[in-house]
């Protein structure tokens, strides 16, 4: 590969990594679609509480669909072909990336945040599902559109290779994806409806107790018992982990609900559906309640709770979120039955 490759790629700062990078990638190929629409069409909204899976010894909590699902579902529902690959050999993974760039094709790659040196030290943690777009190379440095940063960044070959082969839960294994075909005939209303029904299914119809609205209720019940079961020190560590997963790491509990509200608002205009703006307002209030949960939890973790703020209150807030979300998905499902 030549020492310099620079694809004419427009970087846009986004709220979350996969929805943002997918929106940027689609726009590169001439499909002007917002991040909330990408998130909704890709059925990114999810909840899972998996105490039997651990991240640094803490139970796995996720507010988003599995890594890679958003771009795959957008590709399928918008009529595009996407080529995804995983690798065993790190050098072959980097050579494949170079080959795509030589052909003028920007590539999405999954990385481990801890090994990306352009992240500030305070934000470098072991999270292996961070999506970025590599769009060029200058010498030994790759040109990167990381949607959570305001401007493009660079990363050396060795550091990017290390990030692509980070070990642990959700190990990326060199995962890379490229769009290979873009349809000129997009049925956006159909894609929106499929995305909505998909979210309704996973949030209220999946029978597993650790997923969807049932998963929120399950975590609420568990959380109430943590101080007695584990002691306050461990209980607050677990609580801090949930808040971090919700508000900092990118799984976006409250933030994802606010983005989904924006998706419903935009979809209402596209579909000319009068019920969606009201559902959007309800989802915004639910997102605000999740943020309230985080604020109360943070004060408890810092040992600065206000009067009446304890694990029982946190459980009640989550139960309130679960009840309101269940009714919202039922109403949303009814609107598109």
C-alpha positions in Angstrom: 0.0 0.0 0.0 1.1 3.5 -0.7 2.2 5.7 2.3 -0.8 8.0 1.8 -4.4 7.3 1.2 -7.2 9.8 1.9 -10.8 9.1 1.0 -13.0 12.1 0.8 -15.0 11.3 4.0 -17.1 13.8 6.0 -16.8 13.3 9.7 -19.8 14.2 11.9 -19.9 14.2 15.7 -22.6 11.9 17.0 -24.2 10.8 20.2 -23.2 7.1 20.1 -20.6 5.1 18.3 -22.4 2.5 16.2 -25.4 4.6 15.2 -23.2 7.6 14.5 -20.6 5.7 12.4 -23.4 4.0 10.5 -25.1 7.3 9.7 -21.7 8.8 8.6 -21.0 5.7 6.4 -24.4 5.8 4.8 -24.1 9.5 4.1 -20.8 8.9 2.5 -22.6 6.7 0.0 -25.2 9.3 -0.7 -28.0 8.2 1.7 -28.7 11.3 3.8 -30.1 9.7 6.9 -29.9 11.0 10.5 -28.4 9.2 13.5 -31.9 8.8 15.2 -33.3 7.2 12.0 -30.3 4.9 11.8 -30.8 3.9 15.4 -34.6 3.3 15.1 -34.4 1.4 11.7 -31.6 -0.7 13.2 -33.7 -1.5 16.3 -30.9 -0.3 18.5 -33.0 0.2 21.6 -32.7 -2.8 24.0 -32.2 -3.7 27.6 -30.4 -6.7 29.1 -29.3 -7.5 32.6 -27.0 -10.6 32.6 -25.6 -11.1 36.1 -23.9 -14.4 34.9 -21.8 -12.4 32.5 -19.1 -10.1 33.9 -17.3 -6.9 32.9 -14.3 -6.4 35.2 -16.2 -8.5 37.8 -19.4 -6.6 37.4 -22.7 -7.8 36.0 -23.2 -7.0 32.3 -25.9 -4.4 31.8 -26.7 -3.2 28.2 -29.1 -0.7 26.9 -28.4 -1.4 23.2 -28.6 -4.3 20.8 -25.6 -6.5 20.2 -22.6 -4.8 18.5 -22.9 -4.8 14.7 -26.7 -5.3 14.7 -27.6 -1.7 13.9 -25.5 -1.5 10.7 -26.6 -5.0 9.6 -30.3 -4.2 10.0 -29.9 -0.9 8.3 -28.2 -2.5 5.4 -30.9 -5.2 5.1 -33.8 -2.8 5.5 -32.4 -0.1 3.2 -31.5 -2.5 0.5 -27.7 -2.5 0.8 -25.0 -5.2 0.8 -22.5 -5.2 3.6 -19.4 -7.4 3.8 -18.3 -8.2 7.3 -15.2 -10.1 8.3 -13.4 -11.4 11.4 -9.8 -12.4 11.5 -7.5 -14.7 13.5 -4.3 -13.1 12.3 -3.8 -9.4 13.3 -1.5 -8.7 10.4 -4.0 -10.1 7.9 -6.7 -8.0 9.5 -4.6 -4.8 9.0 -3.6 -5.8 5.4 -7.4 -6.3 4.6 -8.0 -2.8 6.0 -5.2 -1.4 3.9 -6.6 -3.1 0.8 -10.1 -1.6 1.4 -8.5 1.9 1.8 -6.5 1.4 -1.4 -9.7 0.8 -3.3 -11.2 4.0 -1.9 -13.6 2.2 0.5 -14.0 3.4 4.1 -14.1 0.6 6.6 -16.0 0.3 9.9 -14.0 -1.6 12.6 -14.8 -2.7 16.1 -12.3 -1.8 18.7 -11.4 -1.9 22.4 -11.5 1.6 23.8 -8.7 1.0 26.3 -6.2 0.6 23.5 -7.1 3.7 21.5 -4.5 6.3 22.6 -6.4 9.3 21.4 -9.0 8.7 24.2 -8.2 10.7 27.4 -6.8 8.6 30.2 -10.0 9.1 32.3 -12.1 7.6 29.5 -9.9 4.6 28.6 -11.6 1.5 29.9 -12.0 -2.1 28.8 -15.0 -1.8 26.5 -14.6 -3.9 23.4 -17.6 -2.8 21.3 -16.6 0.7 20.1 -17.2 1.3 16.4 -15.2 3.7 14.3 -14.7 4.4 10.6 -11.2 4.2 9.1 -11.1 6.3 5.9 -7.4 6.9 5.1 -3.8 6.5 6.0 -0.8 8.8 6.2 2.5 7.1 6.8 2.0 4.7 9.7 -1.1 6.6 11.0 -4.7 5.8 10.1 -7.2 8.5 9.6 -10.2 7.8 11.8 -13.7 9.2 12.1 -14.6 8.4 15.7 -18.2 9.6 16.0 -17.9 10.5 19.7 -15.1 13.0 19.0 -15.8 16.4 17.5 -13.0 16.2 14.9 -11.2 13.3 13.1 -8.4 11.6 14.9 -5.4 9.5 14.0 -4.0 6.2 15.4 -0.8 4.3 14.6 -0.9 0.9 13.0 0.3 -0.9 16.1 -2.2 0.8 18.4 -5.1 0.2 16.0 -4.1 -3.4 15.6 -4.0 -3.8 19.4 -7.5 -2.2 19.7 -8.9 -4.5 17.0 -7.7 -7.5 18.9 -8.5 -6.5 22.4 -9.3 -9.5 24.6 -12.2 -10.2 27.0 -15.9 -9.9 26.8 -17.2 -8.8 23.3 -13.6 -9.3 21.9 -13.7 -7.7 18.4 -11.5 -10.3 16.8 -10.4 -7.8 14.1 -14.0 -7.3 13.0 -14.4 -5.1 9.9 -17.3 -4.2 7.6 -17.6 -2.4 4.3 -20.6 -1.4 2.3 -20.3 -3.1 -1.2 -23.7 -2.1 -2.8 -26.1 0.7 -2.2 -29.6 0.6 -3.5 -31.0 3.5 -5.4 -34.6 2.5 -4.4 -35.1 2.9 -0.7 -38.4 2.3 1.0 -37.9 4.4 4.1 -41.4 4.0 5.5 -41.2 0.3 5.3 -37.7 0.3 7.0 -39.0 2.5 9.8 -42.0 0.2 10.5 -39.8 -2.9 10.5 -37.5 -1.2 13.0 -40.3 -0.2 15.3 -41.9 -3.7 15.3 -38.5 -5.2 16.0 -38.0 -3.1 19.1 -41.5 -3.8 20.4 -40.8 -7.5 20.0 -37.5 -7.6 21.9 -38.8 -5.2 24.6 -42.1 -6.9 25.5 -42.5 -10.2 23.6 -39.2 -12.0 24.4 -40.0 -14.4 27.3 -36.6 -14.4 28.9 -36.6 -12.6 32.3 -33.2 -10.9 31.8 -34.2 -9.0 28.6 -36.5 -6.2 27.6 -39.0 -4.7 30.1 -38.8 -8.0 32.1 -35.1 -7.4 32.4 -35.6 -3.9 33.8 -37.9 -5.3 36.5 -35.5 -8.2 37.2 -32.6 -5.7 37.8 -34.9 -3.5 39.9 -35.7 -6.4 42.2 -32.1 -7.5 42.5 -30.9 -4.0 43.1 -33.2 -3.5 46.1 -31.6 -6.5 47.8 -28.0 -5.6 47.1 -27.1 -3.8 50.4 -28.3 -6.7 52.5 -26.9 -9.3 50.2 -23.5 -7.8 49.4 -23.0 -5.1 52.0 -23.0 -1.4 51.1 -19.5 -1.2 49.7 -20.1 -3.9 47.1 -23.7 -2.7 46.5 -22.4 0.8 45.7 -19.7 -0.6 43.4 -22.4 -2.5 41.4 -24.6 0.6 41.3 -21.7 2.8 40.1 -21.1 0.2 37.3 -24.8 0.4 36.2 -24.7 4.2 36.1 -21.4 4.1 34.2 -22.8 1.7 31.6 -25.9 3.9 31.4 -24.3 7.3 31.1 -20.7 7.1 30.2 -19.7 3.9 28.3 -21.9 4.4 25.4 -24.7 1.8 26.0 -26.8 4.9 26.7 -29.7 4.1 29.0 -31.4 7.5 29.2 -29.6 8.9 26.1 -30.8 6.0 23.9 -34.4 6.6 25.0 -34.0 10.3 24.1 -32.6 9.3 20.8 -35.5 6.9 20.2 -37.9 9.7 21.0 -36.2 11.8 18.3 -36.6 8.8 15.9 -40.3 8.6 16.7 -40.7 12.4 16.1 -38.9 12.2 12.8 -40.8 9.1 11.8 -44.1 10.8 12.5 -43.3 13.4 9.8 -42.1 10.8 7.3 -45.1 8.5 7.8 -47.6 11.2 8.4 -48.6 9.3 11.5 -50.3 11.5 14.2 -49.8 9.1 17.1 -46.0 9.2 16.9 -45.3 12.7 18.3 -47.2 11.9 21.5 -45.3 8.6 21.8 -42.1 10.6 21.3 -43.0 12.9 24.1 -43.7 9.9 26.4 -40.4 8.4 25.5 -38.6 11.6 26.3 -40.2 11.6 29.8 -39.1 8.0 30.3 -35.5 9.0 29.3 -35.6 11.8 31.8 -36.7 9.3 34.5 -33.7 7.1 33.6 -31.5 10.1 34.1 -33.2 10.7 37.5 -32.2 7.2 38.4 -28.6 7.9 37.5 -28.6 11.2 39.5 -30.0 9.6 42.6 -27.6 6.6 42.3 -24.6 8.9 41.8 -25.5 10.7 45.1 -25.7 7.4 46.9 -22.4 6.2 45.5 -20.8 9.5 46.7 -22.4 9.0 50.1 -24.4 12.3 49.6 -28.0 11.1 49.3 -30.8 13.4 49.8 -33.6 12.6 52.3 -35.4 9.4 51.2 -32.8 8.4 48.6 -31.8 4.8 49.0 -31.7 1.5 47.1 -35.5 1.1 47.7 -36.1 4.4 45.9 -33.9 3.3 43.0 -35.8 0.1 42.6 -39.1 2.1 42.6 -37.7 4.4 39.9 -36.8 1.4 37.7 -40.1 -0.2 38.2 -41.8 3.0 37.1 -39.6 3.1 34.0 -40.5 -0.5 33.2 -44.2 0.0 33.6 -44.2 3.1 31.4 -42.0 1.5 28.8 -44.2 -1.6 28.6 -47.3 0.5 27.9 -45.5 2.6 25.4 -44.3 -0.4 23.4 -47.8 -1.9 23.5 -49.3 1.4 22.1 -46.5 1.6 19.5 -47.2 -2.0 18.4 -50.9 -1.3 18.2 -50.3 1.7 16.0 -48.4 -0.4 13.4 -50.2 -3.7 13.8 
